[in-house]
Amino acid sequence: MTPVLPTPSLPDALYLLDYFGLAVFAISGALLAAEKRQTLVTFLFFAVVTGVGGGTVRDLLIGAPVFWVHRNATLGICLAAGLAVWFTARHRWNERAILWFDALGLAAYSTYGASKALAFEVAPVPAFAMGVLTACAGGIIRDVLAGDPSILMRPEIYVTAAALSSALFVLLYVVGLHALPAAAIAFIAAFALRALAITTGLKLPGYSER
């Protein structure tokens, strides 16, 4: 039997950030299933895949125990999120709800992903990449399964917001700021940028042939 690797300790508030990101990403996955009028099984599947997708890829890359394998609560949160959306009247969800839940998950997971990578002694630049990956991989998998254009192929600011959060956390932590205020600053910055993109349509310029 392969031994379970020890998990470096992180501040409790960062673990709460992990659960928060998990829940809102799972809700965003279930909302996409609702938008496409899918079955309950698809609701639950999309909730789980969106919730754990990014963190699974991150943990495999940094050599950490995959975070949902040894805890019942993780999948429980995803399944509860899927059921909550399923049993909620459709009119209670705004058409743009998926964007806002996704924005919250993006900010939370990019911050937490970078912090967990640093806790496992990943170098700062790869830790930054792990934060972006944690925030974006679940949404990419969700969109591909749903047959929607991937977030990577859209000009809207999405990955950039994750990169801002992850970079800020790594930079602030490396220069000596405590993990909690660093995480708060990174989370707020990412959510603010993504919110600006949602409300104003802010986009990155595309490549133009010359």
Backbone torsions as a table, in degrees:
resi	resn	phi	psi	omega
1	MET	NA	133.6	179.4
2	THR	-72.9	127.2	-178.8
3	PRO	-67.4	146.9	176.5
4	VAL	-79.2	126.5	-178.9
5	LEU	-71.0	144.2	176.3
6	PRO	-66.8	144.8	179.5
7	THR	-100.6	121.3	176.8
8	PRO	-58.3	145.7	-177.9
9	SER	-75.7	141.7	174.9
10	LEU	-125.8	155.1	175.8
11	PRO	-56.1	142.9	-177.6
12	ASP	-55.6	-35.5	-179.1
13	ALA	-62.6	-31.2	178.4
14	LEU	-72.7	-34.1	174.0
15	TYR	-64.9	-36.6	175.9
16	LEU	-63.7	-36.4	176.8
17	LEU	-63.0	-37.8	177.5
18	ASP	-62.1	-48.7	-179.7
19	TYR	-64.9	-37.2	178.5
20	PHE	-63.4	-48.3	178.4
21	GLY	-60.3	-41.1	178.2
22	LEU	-58.8	-47.1	-176.6
23	ALA	-65.0	-46.9	-175.5
24	VAL	-72.5	-32.2	175.0
25	PHE	-68.0	-39.4	177.6
26	ALA	-62.5	-40.4	177.0
27	ILE	-62.4	-41.8	-179.8
28	SER	-63.5	-36.7	176.7
29	GLY	-64.9	-44.1	178.6
30	ALA	-65.4	-35.7	178.7
31	LEU	-64.7	-35.3	177.1
32	LEU	-67.0	-39.0	175.3
33	ALA	-62.4	-38.5	178.1
34	ALA	-65.3	-41.3	179.4
35	GLU	-59.8	-32.4	-178.1
36	LYS	-97.8	9.6	175.1
37	ARG	55.3	50.0	-178.0
38	GLN	-90.4	176.3	-179.3
39	THR	-81.6	170.1	179.1
40	LEU	-60.0	-38.7	179.5
41	VAL	-60.2	-42.3	179.0
42	THR	-67.3	-38.7	175.2
43	PHE	-53.4	-51.8	-176.0
44	LEU	-67.4	-39.6	179.9
45	PHE	-64.2	-45.5	179.5
46	PHE	-65.2	-37.3	178.3
47	ALA	-62.3	-44.8	-178.9
48	VAL	-67.7	-48.9	-177.0
49	VAL	-61.5	-43.8	-179.7
50	THR	-68.4	-37.9	-178.3
51	GLY	-69.2	-44.0	-172.1
52	VAL	-103.8	-7.5	-173.1
53	GLY	-57.7	-53.1	-176.9
54	GLY	-65.7	-43.2	-179.4
55	GLY	-66.0	-33.1	178.2
56	THR	-64.5	-47.9	179.2
57	VAL	-61.5	-43.1	178.7
58	ARG	-58.7	-49.4	-176.1
59	ASP	-64.1	-38.4	177.7
60	LEU	-63.5	-36.7	-177.7
61	LEU	-75.9	-34.3	-177.0
62	ILE	-94.2	1.9	177.6
63	GLY	77.1	25.7	178.9
64	ALA	-95.7	155.8	170.5
65	PRO	-59.9	132.6	-179.6
66	VAL	-59.9	123.8	-161.5
67	PHE	-62.9	-25.3	-175.1
68	TRP	-97.4	-6.7	-174.0
69	VAL	-73.8	-33.6	-174.5
70	HIS	-105.8	11.2	-179.5
71	ARG	-133.9	131.0	178.0
72	ASN	-72.6	-31.6	-172.1
73	ALA	-62.0	-33.7	-173.1
74	THR	-62.4	-56.7	178.6
75	LEU	-66.6	-30.4	177.0
76	GLY	-60.9	-41.1	178.3
77	ILE	-63.9	-44.0	-179.7
78	CYS	-62.7	-45.4	-179.8
79	LEU	-65.6	-39.7	178.1
80	ALA	-63.6	-38.9	178.2
81	ALA	-63.6	-44.3	178.6
82	GLY	-61.8	-42.8	178.9
83	LEU	-66.2	-37.4	-179.5
84	ALA	-62.4	-42.3	178.5
85	VAL	-68.2	-41.1	-178.6
86	TRP	-60.1	-42.1	-175.4
87	PHE	-91.0	4.8	178.1
88	THR	-96.6	136.8	179.4
89	ALA	-58.5	138.9	-175.4
90	ARG	-56.6	-37.5	-174.5
91	HIS	-68.3	-14.1	-180.0
92	ARG	-76.0	-17.5	-179.2
93	TRP	-99.8	119.8	175.0
94	ASN	-64.9	150.6	-179.5
95	GLU	-58.8	-28.0	-179.0
96	ARG	-96.9	10.2	-176.9
97	ALA	-58.8	-39.5	-178.5
98	ILE	-59.9	-35.8	179.8
99	LEU	-66.0	-41.0	-176.4
100	TRP	-74.4	-40.0	175.6
101	PHE	-64.7	-39.5	178.5
102	ASP	-64.0	-38.3	179.5
103	ALA	-64.2	-41.2	177.7
104	LEU	-65.2	-43.6	178.3
105	GLY	-64.2	-39.1	178.7
106	LEU	-59.5	-47.8	-178.7
107	ALA	-64.6	-42.1	-177.9
108	ALA	-69.0	-47.0	-174.0
109	TYR	-73.5	-33.9	178.2
110	SER	-66.1	-38.3	177.7
111	THR	-68.3	-48.8	-178.0
112	TYR	-66.1	-39.5	-179.2
113	GLY	-60.2	-42.6	178.4
114	ALA	-66.3	-39.8	-178.5
115	SER	-66.9	-39.8	180.0
116	LYS	-68.1	-38.9	178.1
117	ALA	-61.9	-43.0	177.8
118	LEU	-64.1	-36.8	178.8
119	ALA	-63.5	-28.9	177.5
120	PHE	-92.1	19.0	174.4
121	GLU	63.0	31.8	170.7
122	VAL	-76.1	141.5	-180.0
123	ALA	-62.0	154.9	-173.8
124	PRO	-54.7	-44.6	-177.7
125	VAL	-66.8	-48.1	174.1
126	PRO	-62.4	-32.3	177.2
127	ALA	-63.2	-39.6	174.5
128	PHE	-58.7	-45.0	179.5
129	ALA	-63.8	-36.5	179.1
130	MET	-66.0	-34.8	176.2
131	GLY	-63.2	-44.6	179.1
132	VAL	-64.5	-43.7	-179.4
133	LEU	-63.1	-43.2	179.5
134	THR	-58.7	-40.5	-176.6
135	ALA	-75.9	-30.6	-169.1
136	CYS	-104.2	-27.5	-171.7
137	ALA	-63.6	-41.0	-179.8
138	GLY	-61.7	-43.0	178.4
139	GLY	-66.0	-35.9	177.9
140	ILE	-64.4	-46.7	179.4
141	ILE	-61.1	-43.7	179.2
142	ARG	-57.8	-48.4	-176.8
143	ASP	-66.2	-39.9	179.5
144	VAL	-63.3	-45.5	179.7
145	LEU	-64.1	-33.1	-178.7
146	ALA	-82.6	-8.0	-178.1
147	GLY	78.0	18.1	178.0
148	ASP	-94.0	156.8	175.3
149	PRO	-59.8	133.7	-179.6
150	SER	-63.8	149.6	177.6
151	ILE	-59.8	-25.2	179.2
152	LEU	-69.1	-21.2	-176.1
153	MET	-101.1	10.9	178.5
154	ARG	-109.9	146.3	-179.2
155	PRO	-76.5	-12.3	-176.7
156	GLU	-63.1	152.2	-179.4
157	ILE	-76.0	112.4	179.4
158	TYR	-138.9	-66.5	177.9
159	VAL	-60.6	-34.4	179.1
160	THR	-61.0	-38.4	178.1
161	ALA	-66.3	-40.6	176.5
162	ALA	-63.7	-40.6	179.3
163	ALA	-64.7	-37.9	178.1
164	LEU	-62.2	-47.6	-179.8
165	SER	-61.9	-49.0	-177.4
166	SER	-63.0	-43.5	-179.9
167	ALA	-65.5	-41.9	179.2
168	LEU	-62.3	-44.7	-178.9
169	PHE	-62.7	-47.5	-178.8
170	VAL	-61.3	-46.2	-178.1
171	LEU	-62.4	-49.5	-177.8
172	LEU	-64.4	-38.3	-179.9
173	TYR	-69.2	-41.2	-179.2
174	VAL	-65.3	-34.8	180.0
175	VAL	-82.0	-1.2	170.9
176	GLY	113.3	-0.2	178.3
177	LEU	-72.3	142.1	179.4
178	HIS	-60.8	151.0	-174.0
179	ALA	-59.7	-36.9	-175.0
180	LEU	-68.6	-51.5	176.5
181	PRO	-64.8	-34.0	177.1
182	ALA	-61.6	-42.5	179.3
183	ALA	-66.4	-40.0	179.9
184	ALA	-62.7	-45.0	179.5
185	ILE	-63.1	-44.8	-177.8
186	ALA	-64.6	-42.6	-179.8
187	PHE	-62.7	-48.8	-177.9
188	ILE	-62.6	-41.0	-178.6
189	ALA	-64.0	-44.2	-179.0
190	ALA	-66.5	-44.2	-179.2
191	PHE	-66.0	-39.0	179.9
192	ALA	-63.1	-42.7	-179.4
193	LEU	-67.0	-42.9	179.8
194	ARG	-67.2	-38.5	177.5
195	ALA	-62.4	-40.1	177.6
196	LEU	-61.6	-40.4	179.2
197	ALA	-66.1	-39.2	-179.1
198	ILE	-67.8	-42.9	-173.5
199	THR	-81.8	-28.1	-176.1
200	THR	-112.7	-9.0	-177.0
201	GLY	75.8	20.5	-179.5
202	LEU	-58.3	130.4	-177.1
203	LYS	-134.5	159.7	172.9
204	LEU	-84.2	146.2	178.5
205	PRO	-67.3	140.7	178.3
206	GLY	-87.8	164.9	177.4
207	TYR	-70.2	135.0	176.8
208	SER	-120.8	132.6	-179.2
209	GLU	-71.1	146.3	-179.5
210	ARG	-119.8	NA	NA
